[in-house]
Amino acid sequence: MKHAQTDPDRIAEILTGLDRLRAADLKTTVVSLGDREVIGYRCRIHGAAVHRYEHAAPADPDVLAAFENRLGVGLPADYREWITRVGDGGAGPMLGLLPLAQEAEDAAIDYAADFPFSAERPCPPAAEDSEFQWSENIGRIHRGATFLADEGCGMYNLLILRGPAAGQVWLHSYEHAAALPVLHPDTRESLTFLDWYELWLARALGPDLDQVESFAEFTDHGTNQA
């Protein structure tokens, strides 16, 4: 999607909206553990009780430079702006943003290789009875991308870093060895990092809108395929 606003302006608006959401959604309660009491958190928004609307520290410049050198290309500009100015992980869609290059499901991402799929040629689920196709799909999906967020139940959002889909957010089902582009519900265009964050936040703040439970609803194949 094209925006007239600069990335810093968009990020500032997101942070303002996130403050509103935190104030409306984050509730605390005292939980008795028998011998002691602790503070518990209750949230309406999926995953918010995990990140509690808190940001991690910004990415260390030296660590980031080393990663980009390993990657062989620069990170998508809007994502780089976020992790260097706001935080490398924490508050965000689903169970919260994962730190750059934090791998899931014992993945071994080949960061120096291109993610081979595109919106026109995604990676549909492997056949249920084919371990070979599952392994082949996973090996191809885990290239040139970083795990962006965990949706739970083996579902992840990926940010593509290399290849024809670089800069786009994709849905990854580890169980089904599938990867599908996340598309805007109105324009059907692929989402960048900030597009993805803004879509989640708008749905979370909209009093008459359903929150995003899974970005599978924004793929062409929907939940039945991923």
C-alpha positions, 0 to 999 in steps of 0.5 A: 500500500502507498502512503503519503506519510513518512514512516516516522509519522505513521509510527507516531500515530501507531504509538498514539493508538497503542496508548489508547488501546493499552488504557482501554484493554489492559486490566490487572487482577490479584491472583492467589497462589495459596502462599502468595498473591501475584498480579495477573493481567486480563485483556480482550485483545488476542495475545495482549496478556502476553506482551501487556503492551510493553516494548522491548529495548531498541535493537543494538546498532552493532548487532543489527549491522552484523545481521544485515551483513549476514543477510546481504541486504538492508532490512525493510525500511519501515521495520528497521525504523521500528526496531531501532526507534521503538523496540525490537520485540514486544507490543504488537499483533498476535502474541507480540513482536518477536525480536529480529532473528528469533527463530521458532519451531527449531527453525534454522533460517538461511538468511543469505538465501532468497525467500523463493515464493511470491504472491502469484506463486505462494506455498500451499499446504503439503499433502497430509500424508507426505513427510517429504513434501512437508520437509521440502516446503519447510526448507524453502519457507525458512529462507530469507525471512524472519519470524515476526509474530506468533499467532499460537497453534503453530501459526506465525507471521513472517516478514520477508527480507530477501527475494521477490516478496521482500518487505511483505508480511506472510502467514506461515503454518508450520504444521501444514508447511504453508506460506501465504501472503497477507493481503489488505482486505480492501485493496488486496495488496500485500502488506508491509510491516507498518500496513500489517501493524496498522490493520491489526490496531485499527481492528482492535480500536474499532468499537464496531469491528472484530479484532484480528484473531489470525491473519489467515482471514487476510489470505486468499486461501483463508483458514481452511488452507493454512 
